[in-house]
Each structure stands twice: as structure tokens, then as C-alpha cells.
Amino acid sequence: MSLSVAYRHAFPGLALDVAFDAPGGVTALFGPSGCGKSTTISAISGLMRPDAGRIVLNDRVLFDGRTNLSPQDRRIGCVFQDARLFPHMTVAANLRYPSRWRRGAAREMDRVVELLGLGPLLKRRPGTLSGGERQRTAIGRALLSDPALLVMDEPLAALDDSRKAEIMPWLERLRDEVRLPILYVSHSVPEVLRLATTVVLMEKGRVTHAGPLTDILSDPDLAPRLGTREAGALIRARIEGREPDGMTRVMTAGGPMLLQGIEGSVGTVLRLRVLAHEIILSRDAPTGLSALNILPTTVTRVDGGLVQLALGDERMLAQVTPRSIEVLDLKPGTACYAIVKSVSVLPS
Amino acid sequence: MTHWLGPQEWQAVLLSLKVSVIATLASLPFAIAVAWVLARKRFPGHGLFSGLVHLPLILPPVVTGYLLLITFGTKGPVGSLLQPLGIVFAFRWTGAALAAAIMSFPLTVRAIRLGFEAVDPKLEDAAATLGAPRIWIFFTVTLPLIFPAILAGTTLGFAKAMGEFGATITFVSNIPGQTQTLPSAIYALLQVPGGEGAAMRLVMISVVIAMTAVLISEWLARRARTAA
């Protein structure tokens, strides 16, 4: 699958000029409020006609100025922040609503109900559902419209943290079990980190960067856009074995590491999130430290207080003060040791 | 009951019910269409169109009745066209229904228009992304959601139709058994000595009909909220 978006549209006060490509998987459209994310979603789903541009989904032209398919003909399932369930229908009737026009999905009913745990809700009305249940129903309804692309516009923004935590595993299941490309609009870093494979960064009506999540997380220019505390890379690690004391030996592109509290069998590939402020750099091989994971690396970039490190073919970020950069004389090519204080494991 | 009321009064009650029910039901589809246009469409002349729809509310009823007479009378521009087709309004109960429909139309439209304005167009957008054609969305999403507004408009229109007097008496006169509705019958009874008793009985019937209409509409609205 591929979605190719390029459009221009002028609002009073905001001129949008948006262009990006989304490969398969989950593409996160990330940016501050008012940067044009929702307008982009409307243009893709056909609810708004841009001034000019070209939007193509799997070789099907949705919009190019001459062609302008109606939302009915685009086959894009939409999940909105406010769910938009039909209040006068039960959950079951909401789920059945698309089946008259999108017959392809009618037989998927049981699977979707099971996938999203909607069974106990079927007879209820939207007014009696919790926010999380409402969003799950909205996701189910969108899936049952036989979509070629699922578009989610801040589906968790209206939920409190515990509801978010409740619905997140369902979204991960969706990503991993339903082989459906997803365009996910968000301004929440934790959501993007957990779900996205590709990230499109937007600012003031423009796309400033688009690429794989790992590239953006390890780019000293871009990572701060996710917030300084969130800067840091994602690296892959393969489980190698278990130590007698219960720690798990994993192999990364930069060498072996020891992790605590890891489940999974030998050979499983994990995604490790290494925050930039959890790394200490040392020019000499450090000894007598409580930290277990010390990886030899090479500096590849220095930008502000962030230092990019090569770990084989992967990249990591370390947060260092300007003074330390000067004292340690860190510049591209400098060999040093990265002392990793802690990592978190993302479900993959 | 028939002995309690004279045959002429009884006829007036039945005629009024017939005229009002038919006027209300026949004008409802038009009222929904006009309310939708006023609520959702913006076009040059929107204000003028809205003014025309509301005209019967502002004009003296006698004026509306007279305009109906010169338009739909047998020699009027519309009436003379319809007469060969066997459709006659002047001095017939059908004319009373037409007058009642025209007079109640703005009230019905107003109530339904408020309903349309309260429906979130985003729900209709959501339905469109699910593949439903616009007309289907209108009947499965929009109309059910404004059902309470339609009920309110219908009740209001029915009440107005039951009470319509000025335009009716001007357009179709006050012929017992033909065009004498409840209000015209009360008016006629009050013009003759000794008619007060019968007039009072008709007044009570008016009150009962009006109350019943309101109660039925409340009950339907409650049922729609809990079950629909």
C-alpha cells in the first residue's frame, strides 16, 4: 500500500502546503494543535476539497483537481476524536451501518467484534458507553466499512490517561493483526512512540520531515521537537539468553547488553527505547560503575546539547551539556563509551 | 355525545379534525424540505425566501385569506387552472384545509428548522465515509435525530390549524357542514341569542382536543428517546 498526499489550501490565517508519502504500517501525522493535521485528514477522506493538489491511494486517484471522489467512493475508514457514533442506534446498529454499502466487510462482523471486545456492548446505546468503549465502537465501525486505509484523528485525545491505557492495547492489536495501513493523527509523543512506524512532522501548515520513526528519534535536529525529555532513540535488540540471576542477555548493533525483567524467548527481537538523558558519555573505558551496559560507540553528529552516536548501523542520542562537549572534545568521529543507565522495552 | 351536541356542532368538530389532520400531514413533507433548505443551504435570496415562508405569520389572517381567495378562487390564476382537474378550493372543506396548512406552515417550519440546526453535520460526514449515499444518510441519520423537532412542529401546526379562523372564514366562508370549522361554529353560535351553551360545549371540546394533541406528542417524544 502507499498513500501519496500533496495539496495546497488557503485558510484565512493559515496557508497549507502539505506533501508526504505514507508506506504501509502506521504513519503518525504529528504536530502541534492548529498545524493542519485535521485538515489533512479531511482532504484525504474527501470531507474537504483542497484548492489544488493530488492525493493517490494504491494507484487510485482520490483527488487531482479534475477528479474528486466523494467520501462514499474513497473507501477510507475514519475514526474521529469525538467518535461520531449515531446516538439513536445501538452499538450493533452502528457497526452494521456500513454493511449495506460496503458488502465486503459484512462477513468480518464477528472477527471485528472479537478483535475489539465489543460483544458485551452490542445492545447498548452510545450515550451509555464510556469514552474508551465509544472509541472502540467507532474503530469497529470504521473497520467494517471495508476500508483501504484507516484514518484516525486523535482518537485518544478526548480520553483520560486510564482510558488511554485501556484502549492502547486494542490499537496495537489492530496494527499487528489487521494488515491495514493506518494514518494516525496525534500530538501525543507516547502514542506516536508506541504505535508509529513512520512519522510525518507538521508545523504551521507544512511537512517539515517525514521518515521512519527510528530515524527521527535519533536525529538531534528533530528529536527535540518531541520534547527534550522524550528525545532518545529506538534500537533493536535480540534476546540471546538468560543469566543465572534472572537478567536477560540481548544483542544490539553496538554490542551485548543486560536487561532486567524481560519476558520472551531466545531470538525475539525487542524495540528498546533509550532516552537521551539516560546516557552518560565517557572518553575512556569506565570501570567501577554500577551501570551494567557500557557500549563502545563513535560520535556521528553534535547538535546543541544532543550528541548522535553510531551503534553499528543504528543511531542513538545522548544529552550532554555544552561544557561536557567542550571538555570531552566531542565531535564527529570521536570514539567514546556510552553508559546506558536504563532502557524501556516497547512492545513490537 | 351526539345528543349533548347538536348535529351541526358535531359536524363542525369532525370537520375541524379532518381539516387540521389533513392540513398538517399534507404540508409536513414540504415543511421538512423548506426547513432543511433554510437551515442548511446558503444562496442569494435566502432572506427573501425565509420572509415569504414566514409571511402568513406576520400578515393579518384576513389578508392571507383574501390573497388565497383571489389566487385559488374559481376565477383566480391558480384556481381556474385546477378547476378542470376537479380540484376546487373556494368554499369547500379542501379550501379550509389549504388555509389551515398555509397559516400553520411557518410555525411547523420554524420548529423543524431548529431541529436541523441542532444536528451535527459531522455525524452526516461520518456516515458518508462509511459509504452511505446522501439521501440514505438523510433518512437514517438526520430525520431520526430531528424526530422530536418534527413532533413539536407537527403539534404546533395542528394546534394552529385547529384554531385558524380569519383566513378560513375569508377564503371559504362559514357554511355549516361544508366549511364551518370549530372556531367558526363558536363564532356563529355567539352571534345568535341562546347560543352560549352550545358555544361553551365547543370551547370545552377545543380544550380537550388541544390537550390530547400535546399529550400524544409528549408521549411519542418520550418513546422516541427511550426506544427508537
Interface residues (C-beta under 8 A of the other chain):
Chain A: S45 G46 L47 S70 P71 Q72 R74 R75 I76 G77 C78 F80 D82 R84 F86 P87 H88 Y97 P98 R100 W101 R102 R141 A142 S145 D146
Chain B: D120 K122 L123 D125 A126 A127 A128 T129 L130 G131 A132 P133 W136 T140 V141 P144 L145 A228
